């Protein structure tokens, strides 16, 4: 059948910022109509949503897939299965592999691997500088021709401002999006927690929240000079928000994101050196967490992402200071986001604006909306069902999640890519 009619659904429309019972008609992989009353075509397959939520599939910017180099941590197949189970229909993957994705040849390799192995859409980013070393910019034009949707050195800050300004200028001439990690590398070097009373009590090397503000201030100055398109991958502190707001008011082409971990966890969750809570940047204070949630609510922060970073057991079962940073989150992104919904901090349309619509818009994609003509990339989920997370059943090869054993709410029931089911909960 070429047509599907999703009935009895709570339609989450991030464009209109509405949530209402209705139906959605899909034909040949694209949305035809959405609304309260839709005539049933003769050739349509009926899908009864049972009153559950139907929303645009999540567009997740900043997913690390460890191919090439560390396939034992995560492959495109395992990441794709995890994404489908988590309602993520488009993964935008990072170039911090071994070797880095900094040439058209490497980019074409990972694109072929992704298309062959992953059941969801995969869009690769490429490195901004060769080897992510911050010394020489990559061939941005050729990489765009090969399919790169953005350019980033991930958590390697380009310290040489002349190199970074030249890269921004060149990216501006090609209308390429640059994604940066706002952080002062001198202050943050060697740090594993945020400075404060907790860090002092635990005796751990810490970084001031001002390091993020200083890194963002530098990048904003370079944006004023170059006029480039810029996205800050993670804004996690209250002190960085005024600078971001001023840059917006001054008309700079700047957007910002935040990881789900920084929205739902704080520095005290590290407790007795629990390395699964070691992420980059480190978890912040509760005041910072609440300020960032408010910034998402007002639209100052545009995008919520998983920042999915697989690490194997050997990398995490180490003293806190030595353990690798990062957490897997493709499957836990939606249930963790439901904490914000059930806590009356963000409503579902606002959440899906940050999870789906805004990242798709920033990358110039058609998806992320329930509008006629948009791809039928959809997630059907129950926001209320409770469960206790067991990391052993995650689809990722690495299972370094901070939510293991925690009570959560919200389950993905089905995920559709171009109208085709790529995941159904048994």
Secondary structure, 3 states (H helix, E strand, C coil): CCEEEEEEEEEEECCCCEEEEEEEEEECCEEEEEECCCCCCCCEEEEECCCCEEEECEEEEEECCCCCCCCCCCCHHHHHHHHHHCCEEEEEECCCCCCCCCCHHHHHHHHHHHHHHCCCEEEECECCEHHHCCCCECCHHHHHHCCCCCECCCCCCCCCHHHHHHHHHHHHHCCCEEEECCCCHHHHCCCCEECCHHHHHHCCCEECCHHHHHHHHHHHHHHHHHCCEEEECCCCCHHHHHHHHHHHHCCCCEEEEEEHHHHHCCHHHHCCCCHHHCCCCCCCCHHHHHHHHHHHHHCCCCEEECCECCCCHHHHCCCCCCCCCCECCCCCHHHHHHHHHHCCCCCHHHHHHHHHHHHHHHCCCCCCCCCCCCECCEEEEEEEEEEECCHHHCCCCCCCCCCCCCEEEEEEEEEEECCEEEEECC
